[in-house]
Amino acid sequence: MADGQLAGRTGNAGLPLGVLLCLASMSSIQFGSAFSATAISAYGPSTTTFFRLLMAAAALAVIVRPPVRSYSRAQWKSALALGATMAVMTLCFFAAIDRIPLGLAVAIEFLGPLAVATWSLGGGWRLVWPLAAFVGVVLLSHDGEGWIGDPAGVLFACGAGIGWGTYIVLMKKTGAMFRGLEGLSMSLLVAAAVAAPFGLPRAQEALNPEGLGMMLGLAVLVPLLPYALEMIALRRMPMSAFGILMSLEPALGALAGFLVLGQPMTPFQILGTGLVVAASAGVTSSANGPA
């Protein structure tokens, strides 16, 4: 499709649909992550990650039936990079929410993409955005009685943040190189393979009807449904609009943590979430603003 045609599509019917797809994707990710607490507690974050990626990969492969032998070297490299990123990002994020509240984990996760985006824009006055996000994370890390930022959980959340920034770039690139959802299907197969060494040691514990049923349901919520929605959305909207919408994710994470996991927030923590959301939207918007 020519650039002009794509721009026209993005500016018309494509954008509203992309917005709806993004909102559905974010809700699925955050509430799916919150519902994962039971599985993570029972089987561990690594085993939960492995089964979810494996089931999502298997289901999508059956639906899409990617012609594996027909792909070029460039397509394979793109799918391998995206799949490895998906695995690392999910492993780190689930390990983080096993140790710290969901809202805090999502907020920390956003620091990585914010820092990279600010650096790519040349820094300067835009450094106010990652600074505001950092202040927001500090506020989120105190519940009014003490600090809740478990060091290991914070480090895992930072790892997820690096993966998140990489994932956005690679998802758009991979989506453009494959037809339909073939790129996502191949990437999920890679992600399951990368996660296998971490998840297999305790995999036998989940090999029962209850465990497998739980994993299958969670696999639909994260990663199958949101990844598919995001890949479709990125074909219908500019990266800048996508980034601004994704800025709402910390707020949705805090909401899911409250509604599903009973993780209340103090007024200062709510302010902290607002700062992270504002910082993410601000740095994304400034990418198209004056230098």
N, C-alpha and C positions, 0 to 999 in steps of 0.2 A: 504493500500500500504506500502511495506517495506521501511525502511529508505534509503537503497541503491538505490531502484528503484526511489524514490522521488528525491534523489540527482541527479541521472542520468538525470531524466526528467528536473530538474531545470537547469542543466548545459548545456542542448542541446536546443531543440526547445522551451522549456518552457520559458526560460529567455527572448529571443527577443520578444515573444508575451506578456510576462508580462510587459516589458518596454513600448510597444505600448499601452497596456491597462492602465498603470499608467499615461502616457502622456494624453491620452484621458480623463481619470478621472479628472486629475488636471485642464485641460482646461474647462471641463464641470462645475466643482465646481466654478472656479474663474469667468468665464464669466456668469454663472448662477447667482452668487452672485451679479455681477454688474447689470445684467438685473433685479434683484429683487428690485432695488431702487424705481421704480414706485409703486410696490405693497406695499413696506414697508412704503412709504410716504402716500399712500392712506388708508391702513388698519392697519398699525403698525407692528413692527417686530414679536410680539408674535402671532398675528392672521395669518400673512404670514407663519410663521414657522408651526403652527398647520395645516393649510390647505395643505401645501406642504407635510408634513409627512403623513397626513390622506389620501390624494390622492395617494401618492406613495405606501403606505401600502395596500390600497384597490386594486390598479392595480396589484401589485405583488402577492397579495393573490389570485386573480382571475387566474393569469397565473400559479403560482406554486401549488396552492391548498395544503398547508401544512397539513399533517395528525396530527392535534393538539393532539388528544387523545393518540397517540402512543409514544409521547416523554417522555424521562426519566426525573427524577428530575434534574439531572446534565444539561441536555439540556435546560430545562426551566430556571434554574438559569443563564446559560450563555446568553440566549436570553433576559432575564429580565435585566441583567447587561448591555449588549450592547445597548439595546433599551433605557434605562434610560440615558446612556451616550450620545447617539445620540441626544436625546431631549435636554439635558442641553447644549451640545456643540453648537447645531444649534440655540437655543434660545439666548445664549450669543453672538454668532458670529453675528447674524442678528441685535441684539441690539447694538453691537459695530459699525457695518458699517452704522447704522442709525445716528451715532454721530461723527465718525472719518473716514478719507479716507480709501478706501479698502486696499491699499498697506500697510498702517501703521497697520491696524487691523490684516492682515495676518502675518506681521512681528512680532508683539507682541504675536500673537497666537503661534508662533514657539518657544518663550522663554521657555514655559512650558516643551515641550518634550525635548528641549536641556538641560535644567537643570536636569531633571530626568535621561536622558541618561548619562550625565557627572557624576552625583552622583553614578550611578550604575557601572560606569567604575572605580571608585575609586578616582576621582578628579585629584589631582596632576597637571601636565603640561596641562592636557586637560581642565583645567579651563579657558584657553585662548579662547576657543570656545564660551562659553556663554558670556564671557566678550566682545568679538568681536561682538556678536549678540546684546548685550546691547548698545554698541556704535552705531551700525547700527540703532537701534530703536531711539536713541537720535537724530541722524542725520535726520531720517525720520520725526521726530516730529517737525521740524522747516522748514518752507517753504520759508525762506529768509527774511520774514517780521515779523514773530512772531511764537509762539508755537501753534500747532494745536491739541495737545493731550487733548481733553475733558476728564476730570477725570473719569466720568461715563463710557465713551466709552472705555477708557484704562482698567478699571476694568473688563468690560464685555469681552474685548479681552483676558485678563489674564484668565478669567474663561473658555473661549473657548480653550485656550492653554492647561489648565489642562485636559479638556475633550478630546482634540485631542490626547494627549499622551496616555490616557487610552483607547481611541477608537482603536488605532492601535493594541494594545496588544489583546483587546477583540475581534476585528474583525477576527484576525488570529485564535484565539482559537475557536470562534463560527463557523467559516467556516469549521474547521476540524471536528466538532462534528455533523454537519448536512450534508445531501445529497444536492447537487446542491445549489440552492439559498433558501432552506427552512429556514436556520438560519437567513438570511437577512430578509425574509418575516416575520418571527415571531418577530424579533427585531424591525422592522418598525411599526408593530402593537402596540408593547409596547411603542415605542417612541411617536406615535400619542396619545396614552392614557395619557402619562406623560405630553405632551404639551397641552392637552385639557383645563385644568383649566386656563392656561394663555391666550389661544387663543379664547375661547368661548365668553368672554364678548363683543368682537367686531365682532364676526363671522357673525352676520346678515348683516353687512355692505358689505360683500363680496358675499352675496347670490344673485347674479345677473349674467346674461350671460357673461358680460365683466369680472367681478371679478373672476368667476369660471373658465373661459377660460384661464385667465392670470395665475391663480394658478396651473391649470393642466399643462400648458406648462412649468412653472418653476419647478414643482414637478419632471418632467422628467429630467431636467438639474441638479437639486439638490433637493432631495437626490437619486432618483431612479437609474439613469444611473451611476453616479460615485461610489456609494456604491456597486452596482453589479460588476462593473469593478474592483474595488479594492479587493473585496472578491475573484474573479477569479484570479486576478494577484498574490495575496498572496499565492495561491496554486501552483504557477508556478515559484516563485523566492524566494531567501532568504530574511529574514527581513532586512538584511544590505543593499542589493541592493534596496529594496523598500524604505528604509529610505533615501538613497542618492538621488534617483529620486524625492522623495517628497520634497527635499531641493529646488527644482526649484519653488515651489509654491509661495513664496513671490514675485519672479520676474513675474510670470504669473498674480498674483493679481495686481501688479503695472501696468502691461500692460493692463489688463482688465479695471482697473480704468481709465487709460488714454484714451483708445479707446472708451469705452462705456459711461463713466461718465464725461469725459473731466476733469480729475484730473491730471494736469501736474506735473512734478517732476523737482526740481532743480538738478544741478549736485551733490550737497551734498546728496540729497535724493536718487539719483541713486547709489551713493557710499554706502549709508546706506543699501539699498536693497542688493547690492553685498556682503556686510559684513555678513548680515543675511544668505544669500544663502551659502556663503563660510563656515560660522560657522556650519550650519546644515549639510553640506556635510562632513566637517572635523570631527565632533564628531561621525558621523555615520561610517566614514571610520576608525577612530581610534579604534572602537570596535573590528575590525579584525586585527589591527596592533599590534606592540610590546607594551608590558605594560610599 
